[in-house]
Amino acid sequence: MGLFFGCVGVSYPAARLFTAASAGSAAVLLFVLLRRAASPSLPAALGGLLYLTTPEIAHWTRCTMSEVPAFAVMVAASAAFLRWLETDRPSWCVAAWTLAALAFLCRFTTVGVLPGWMFYALLSGNGRKLFRPWSVVMAAAYLALAFLYLQLVSQFAAYEVTADGKADPWTWDNVRFFGEAAPLLLWGTSPLALLGLWTAFRGDSSPGTRMGQFWLCWLIGFVAFKLMMPTTFELRHLFGAVVALPGLAAAAFCRPRPARWAVPLLLVALTANVTHLRDLPSGVVGYQTVADQLARVEESGNVLCCCWEDQDLMFRYRAAAPESRRTLLRSDRVLAVRVADYARVAPTPLARTPADVLEVVRKGRARYLLTCQPHDSGDDTRPDEMRLAHQTALAETTAFELLGRHPLNIHYGGAGRTGDIFVWRYRGPLPDGPSELLVRIPTAKLELAPNGTRD
């Protein structure tokens, strides 16, 4: 994606185009695999569309999540792996492991597909090929890269490595995750995936049967990985298993002459998927107007962000004002040290009074302040530092001038949250020079002085 941004520029449309292209590439690869498995063109094409319209895949494609391109690359790696098992050519083996490594660097959870590769190789009678010299060398190189990469990134992910219970022994919560997730997977793809199980267990050696067995092995391998790597409940963490469902569903029709009801059944499944697409969560909506306003203001100075989901705002602002020299300061680093809830670490308040907030504004050279307020006062879940910043801006009428108020909608599922984002201008004088605030990186347990040296 970085190379793509370098070519077309940084923007939300560019990010969504890249992610959509990744999903489309995976659908095309699925079509090719189905055609090689003796499926006629129309059922194979409908199988590719089944991938694109599977609600969970469409949901995260629209949200530009890294799982989408990561598993698209993993589908390409799997296509190369299947080709290697078929031809025994070392070049396909090298291509499979190289693509798998690229997918790992995009999202480490793609490693959960590899057990499925091993299962399928054994099931298809190709287990000995796993021990060929080029296969052993490439697998060892993959494992070495994965180990070194995790060693590197763990230095900057102090809480993520042990978050979500990863450091705890296995518990029944790992199983309950699937029980809670199953009702959320009831779209058109899922019933056909169950039908695809019959294809995998037909007992013959036809291409369609082998295709069903491969996607079943993918599914079993990733589920096993998920059982060993528990996380907090979020359906996104099961994305790798969801990818297998369209493949398993389409494999049910991999035969030179599928039954007459095959195409109508695929069309019904596609219709059910499209119906569910209307109910997809909208994500974060409303920060574009805030970013555009900040991009238009002319007075120099940084921005102190005390609002929900500010990472969305920061991306949009950098896209709207790529030449800007402003620094966007996060309230959970300068008014408090607060990390994600899954880290289970209590926040450390740094500002307790309006005077403390004003001091941070001055030291941070923050000419502009962003605060938030929910529409429903009975559902105020703002962290203390966000609430303090908003109260300070309201109370200090001589210090802050309201420049704008923008509606914000946050919907990841369930009831969601609505509120307003307030854009304030600090009227007081600011010292010359750069920010005096420490640069805190709690996930790396680092505090850097403004000049970049370790404090």
C-alpha positions in Angstrom: 0.0 0.0 0.0 2.9 2.3 0.7 4.1 1.9 -2.9 0.6 2.5 -4.1 0.3 5.7 -2.1 3.6 6.8 -3.5 2.2 6.5 -7.1 -1.3 7.9 -6.6 -1.0 10.0 -3.4 -2.4 9.5 0.1 -6.1 9.6 0.3 -9.1 7.5 1.5 -10.3 6.8 -2.0 -6.8 5.5 -2.9 -6.7 3.3 0.2 -10.2 1.9 -0.6 -9.2 1.4 -4.3 -6.2 -0.6 -3.2 -8.2 -2.7 -0.8 -11.0 -3.3 -3.3 -8.4 -4.3 -5.9 -6.9 -6.8 -3.4 -10.4 -8.3 -2.8 -11.0 -8.4 -6.5 -7.7 -10.1 -7.1 -8.6 -12.8 -4.6 -12.0 -13.3 -6.3 -10.2 -13.7 -9.7 -7.8 -16.2 -8.3 -10.7 -18.2 -6.8 -12.3 -18.2 -10.3 -9.1 -19.5 -11.8 -8.8 -22.2 -9.2 -12.4 -23.3 -9.8 -11.8 -23.4 -13.5 -8.8 -25.6 -13.0 -10.9 -27.8 -10.9 -13.2 -28.5 -13.9 -15.9 -26.0 -13.0 -17.7 -24.4 -16.0 -17.2 -20.7 -16.4 -20.6 -19.5 -15.1 -20.5 -21.3 -11.7 -16.8 -20.4 -11.3 -17.6 -16.7 -12.0 -20.5 -16.9 -9.5 -18.0 -18.4 -7.0 -15.8 -15.4 -7.4 -18.7 -13.0 -6.9 -19.6 -15.1 -3.8 -16.2 -14.1 -2.4 -16.7 -10.4 -3.1 -20.2 -10.3 -1.6 -19.6 -12.3 1.5 -20.6 -9.7 4.1 -17.6 -10.0 6.4 -15.2 -9.7 3.5 -17.1 -6.8 2.0 -17.3 -5.1 5.4 -13.5 -5.1 6.0 -12.8 -4.3 2.3 -14.8 -1.1 2.7 -13.0 -0.3 6.0 -9.6 -0.8 4.3 -8.4 -3.3 6.9 -5.0 -5.0 6.3 -6.6 -8.4 6.5 -8.0 -8.0 3.0 -4.8 -7.6 1.0 -2.9 -9.9 3.4 -5.3 -12.8 2.7 -5.5 -11.9 -1.0 -1.8 -12.6 -1.2 -2.3 -15.7 0.8 -4.8 -17.0 -1.7 -2.2 -16.3 -4.4 0.3 -18.2 -2.3 -2.1 -21.1 -2.0 -2.6 -21.2 -5.7 1.1 -21.5 -6.2 1.3 -24.2 -3.4 -1.4 -26.2 -5.2 0.4 -25.8 -8.5 3.6 -27.0 -6.9 1.9 -30.2 -5.5 0.5 -30.8 -9.0 3.8 -30.2 -11.0 6.5 -30.7 -8.4 8.4 -27.8 -9.9 10.7 -26.0 -7.4 9.8 -22.6 -8.9 6.2 -23.0 -7.7 7.4 -24.0 -4.2 9.6 -20.9 -4.0 6.7 -18.7 -5.3 4.3 -20.2 -2.7 6.6 -19.6 0.3 7.7 -16.1 -0.9 4.1 -15.0 -1.3 3.3 -16.5 2.1 6.1 -14.4 3.6 4.8 -11.3 2.0 1.3 -12.0 3.4 2.8 -12.6 6.9 4.6 -9.2 6.8 1.2 -7.6 6.0 -0.7 -9.5 8.7 0.9 -12.1 10.9 -2.4 -14.1 11.3 -1.9 -15.4 7.7 0.4 -18.0 9.4 -2.8 -19.7 10.4 -3.3 -20.9 6.8 -0.1 -22.9 6.8 -1.4 -25.8 8.9 -4.0 -26.2 6.3 -1.3 -26.5 3.6 0.3 -29.3 5.6 -3.0 -31.1 6.2 -3.9 -30.9 2.5 -0.5 -32.2 1.4 -0.9 -35.2 3.6 -4.5 -35.8 2.7 -3.8 -35.6 -1.1 -0.9 -38.1 -0.8 1.8 -35.4 -1.3 3.2 -35.5 2.2 6.7 -36.5 1.0 7.0 -33.4 -1.1 7.0 -31.3 2.1 10.5 -32.8 2.8 12.0 -32.1 -0.5 15.2 -29.9 -0.1 13.7 -26.8 -1.7 10.6 -27.1 0.4 12.5 -27.5 3.6 14.8 -24.6 2.8 11.9 -22.3 1.9 9.9 -23.3 5.0 13.0 -22.7 7.2 13.5 -19.3 5.6 9.9 -18.4 6.2 10.1 -19.4 9.9 13.4 -17.5 10.3 11.9 -14.4 8.8 8.8 -14.7 11.0 10.9 -15.1 14.1 13.1 -12.1 13.3 10.1 -10.0 12.4 8.3 -10.8 15.6 11.4 -10.1 17.6 11.7 -6.7 16.0 8.0 -5.6 16.2 7.6 -6.9 19.8 9.9 -4.1 20.9 7.3 -1.6 19.8 4.3 -3.7 20.8 4.8 -4.2 24.5 1.2 -4.8 25.3 0.0 -6.4 22.0 2.2 -9.4 22.5 0.5 -10.4 25.7 -2.9 -8.8 25.0 -6.2 -10.5 24.6 -5.1 -13.4 26.8 -2.3 -14.5 24.5 0.0 -15.1 27.5 -2.6 -17.1 29.4 -3.0 -20.9 29.2 -5.7 -22.3 26.9 -9.2 -21.8 28.3 -12.8 -22.6 27.2 -13.1 -18.9 26.3 -11.2 -19.9 23.1 -14.1 -22.2 22.2 -16.9 -19.9 23.3 -15.5 -17.3 20.8 -16.7 -19.6 18.0 -20.1 -20.1 19.6 -20.6 -16.3 19.7 -19.3 -15.8 16.2 -21.4 -18.5 14.5 -24.7 -16.6 14.5 -23.0 -13.7 12.8 -21.9 -15.8 9.9 -25.4 -16.6 8.7 -25.4 -15.2 5.2 -25.8 -16.8 1.8 -22.2 -18.1 1.7 -22.5 -20.2 4.8 -25.2 -22.7 3.8 -23.4 -23.4 0.6 -20.2 -23.9 2.5 -22.0 -26.6 4.4 -23.0 -28.1 1.1 -19.3 -27.9 0.1 -18.4 -30.2 3.0 -20.2 -33.0 1.1 -17.9 -32.4 -1.9 -14.9 -32.7 0.4 -16.1 -36.1 1.7 -17.2 -37.7 -1.6 -14.3 -40.0 -1.5 -13.2 -39.8 -5.2 -10.2 -38.0 -6.6 -11.9 -35.6 -8.9 -10.6 -32.0 -9.2 -13.8 -30.8 -7.5 -13.3 -33.1 -4.5 -9.7 -32.0 -4.2 -10.7 -28.3 -4.3 -13.3 -28.9 -1.5 -10.7 -30.8 0.5 -8.2 -27.9 0.2 -10.6 -25.2 1.4 -11.7 -27.5 4.2 -8.1 -28.0 5.3 -7.6 -24.2 5.1 -10.7 -23.8 7.4 -9.6 -26.4 9.9 -6.0 -25.1 10.0 -7.1 -21.5 10.7 -9.6 -22.6 13.3 -6.9 -24.6 15.0 -4.6 -21.6 14.9 -7.4 -19.4 16.4 -7.9 -21.8 19.2 -4.2 -21.6 20.1 -4.1 -17.8 19.8 -7.1 -16.4 21.7 -8.2 -12.8 21.3 -11.0 -10.6 22.5 -14.3 -11.1 20.7 -14.1 -9.4 17.3 -15.3 -11.2 14.2 -12.3 -9.6 12.3 -10.0 -12.0 14.1 -11.8 -14.9 12.3 -11.3 -13.3 8.9 -8.9 -16.0 7.8 -11.5 -18.7 8.3 -14.2 -16.6 6.6 -12.0 -16.5 3.4 -12.3 -20.3 3.2 -16.1 -20.3 3.1 -16.6 -19.0 -0.4 -14.0 -21.4 -1.7 -15.7 -24.3 0.1 -19.1 -23.2 -1.1 -18.0 -22.9 -4.8 -16.2 -26.2 -4.6 -19.6 -27.9 -4.3 -20.2 -27.1 -8.0 -16.7 -28.1 -9.3 -17.7 -30.7 -11.9 -17.8 -30.6 -15.7 -21.6 -30.8 -15.7 -23.0 -29.4 -12.4 -26.6 -30.1 -11.5 -29.3 -27.9 -13.0 -30.0 -26.3 -9.7 -26.3 -25.2 -9.2 -26.6 -21.8 -10.8 -30.0 -20.9 -9.3 -28.6 -21.9 -5.9 -25.6 -19.7 -6.3 -27.8 -16.8 -7.4 -29.9 -17.2 -4.3 -26.8 -17.2 -2.1 -25.5 -14.1 -3.9 -28.9 -12.4 -3.3 -28.8 -13.3 0.4 -25.3 -11.8 0.6 -26.3 -8.6 -1.1 -29.3 -8.2 1.2 -27.0 -8.4 4.2 -24.7 -5.8 2.7 -27.3 -3.2 3.4 -26.8 -3.7 7.1 -23.0 -3.4 7.2 -21.7 -1.1 9.9 -20.7 2.3 8.6 -17.5 2.6 10.6 -16.4 6.2 11.4 -18.3 8.9 9.5 -17.8 12.6 9.9 -14.1 13.4 10.2 -13.6 14.5 6.6 -15.3 17.8 7.2 -13.1 18.3 10.3 -10.0 17.5 8.3 -11.0 19.9 5.5 -11.5 22.7 8.0 -8.1 22.2 9.6 -6.5 22.1 6.2 -8.0 25.5 5.4 -7.0 27.4 8.6 -4.0 29.6 8.0 -2.6 30.4 11.5 0.4 28.3 12.4 0.4 26.0 15.4 -0.2 22.3 16.3 -3.5 20.6 16.9 -4.4 18.9 20.2 -6.8 16.1 19.5 -9.1 15.1 22.4 -11.7 13.1 20.5 -12.8 9.5 19.6 -11.1 7.5 16.9 -8.6 10.3 16.2 -6.5 8.0 13.9 -9.2 8.4 11.3 -9.0 12.2 11.5 -5.2 12.1 11.4 -5.2 10.1 8.2 -7.8 12.3 6.6 -5.9 15.5 7.6 -2.6 14.3 6.2 -4.4 13.4 3.0 -6.1 16.8 2.8 -3.0 18.8 3.7 0.1 16.7 2.7 2.4 19.7 2.9 1.3 20.7 6.4 4.0 21.1 9.1 1.5 20.8 11.9 1.8 18.1 14.6 -1.4 16.4 15.7 -1.0 15.8 19.4 -3.0 12.9 21.0 -4.7 13.5 24.3 -3.9 10.0 25.4 -0.2 10.8 25.2 -0.1 14.4 26.5 -3.0 14.8 28.9 -2.8 11.2 30.1 -0.9 8.0 29.2 -3.7 5.7 28.1 -3.3 2.5 26.0 -5.9 0.3 24.4 -8.3 -1.5 26.7 -7.1 -4.9 25.8 -3.7 -4.1 27.4 -5.5 -4.1 30.8 -3.2 -1.3 32.0 -4.6 1.5 34.1 -4.2 5.0 32.6 -1.8 7.5 34.1 -3.3 11.0 34.2 -1.0 13.9 33.3 -3.5 16.8 33.4 -6.0 17.1 36.3 -7.2 20.7 36.1 -8.0 23.2 33.4 -4.7 25.0 34.2 -2.9 21.7 33.4 -4.7 21.6 30.0 -3.7 25.2 29.2 -0.1 24.4 30.1 -0.1 21.5 27.7 -1.6 23.7 25.0 1.2 26.2 25.5 4.0 23.7 25.7 2.7 21.8 22.8 2.3 25.0 20.7 -1.3 23.9 20.0 -3.1 26.7 18.3 -6.1 24.5 17.7 -8.0 22.1 20.1 -10.4 19.3 19.1 -12.9 18.1 21.6 -15.9 15.8 21.5 -19.3 15.4 23.2 -21.8 12.6 22.8 -25.4 13.3 21.8 -26.7 11.0 24.6 -25.4 12.5 27.9 -26.4 9.2 29.6 -24.0 7.3 27.4 -20.9 9.4 28.0 -17.9 6.9 27.7 -15.3 9.6 27.1 -12.0 9.0 28.9 -11.4 11.5 31.7 -8.8 13.6 29.7 -11.2 14.1 26.8 -14.0 15.2 29.2 -11.5 17.6 31.0 -10.4 19.1 27.7 -14.0 19.8 26.6 -14.9 21.3 29.9 -11.8 23.5 29.8 -12.7 24.8 26.4 -16.3 25.6 27.5 -15.2 27.3 30.7 -12.2 29.3 29.4 -14.2 31.6 27.1 -11.4 34.1 26.9 -8.9 31.5 26.0 -10.8 29.5 23.3 -12.9 30.5 20.3 -15.2 28.0 18.7 -14.5 27.7 15.0 -16.8 24.8 14.1 -19.0 21.9 15.2 -19.3 18.7 13.2 -21.5 15.6 13.6 -19.7 12.3 14.0 -21.1 8.8 13.7 -19.2 5.7 14.9 -20.8 2.4 14.1 -18.9 -0.9 14.3 -22.0 -2.9 15.2 -24.8 -2.7 17.7 -26.1 0.6 18.7 -23.0 2.6 17.7 -22.3 6.1 19.0 -23.1 9.6 17.8 -21.7 12.9 18.9 -20.2 16.2 17.8 -16.6 17.3 17.2 -15.7 20.8 18.3 -12.9 22.8 16.6 -11.5 25.5 19.0 -8.8 28.1 18.4 -6.6 29.1 21.3 -6.5 32.9 21.5 -3.5 33.2 23.9 0.1 33.7 22.9 2.3 30.7 22.1 6.0 30.6 22.6 8.2 30.4 19.6 9.9 27.2 18.6 8.9 23.5 18.5 6.8 21.6 21.0 8.3 21.1 24.5 6.3 18.0 25.2 7.8 14.6 25.6 7.1 12.2 22.8 5.6 9.2 24.7 5.4 5.8 23.0 3.9 3.5 25.8 3.7 0.5 23.5 7.5 0.6 23.2 7.9 2.0 26.8 9.8 5.0 25.4 9.8 8.7 26.2 11.7 10.9 23.8 12.7 14.5 24.4 11.5 17.0 21.8 14.9 16.8 20.1 14.5 13.1 19.6 16.8 11.9 22.3 15.7 9.4 24.9 14.6 11.0 28.1 
